[in-house]
């Protein structure tokens, strides 16, 4: 089955700096890659996703890149703000054969003033 | 903005007792899921459900677990005889509005979770 690795496990950046979180996946059939933000005591919130027919997608300060050959994808947050502090999870899904998201282990992002 | 809701937010139970966790998915979604997250760990898939049938389940989802859509709005997870290791956050999710076709499992929206504590 699919295995998703995520790093770093913790990331501390100063406000205004950029943050990058990286994930690798094992199943070359996976074709959908969402990123979720989880704030303390809340459920995961979908913030951006990318499909395998696209190499990059951007939404304001957030961007995701996908390298299908290397089987890795990354989340980029620019101009970080204190409210970006949360745990971020990447996930992968093979929409052709499965319904379950396989999640990475999470990255705790702390944005300091 | 439509959202997934879950009740209760926190459930405490004794080992061996039955619990039912409730979810109201987004109203025009057709695919429903349960995931769990043990404290400090990653989110793990339990089961997916469509058209009153289980579509897929994980090894975690053994005979002690069952799901049901008792009416047009609720989606429930039942644990028949809880164990200490069932203590976790349980998240319901939904996806797949009509017409989503091959993207039906994309954009899974999660509820706020139920924290289950088994004593």
Interface residues (C-beta under 8 A of the other chain):
Chain A: X32 X34 X36 X42 X43 X44 X45 X46 X49 X51 X89 X91 X93 X95 X96 X98 X99 X100 X101 X102 X103 X104 X105 X106
Chain B: X4 X31 X33 X35 X41 X42 X43 X44 X45 X48 X50 X55 X56 X58 X91 X102 X103 X104 X105 X106 X107 X108 X109 X110 X111 X112 X113
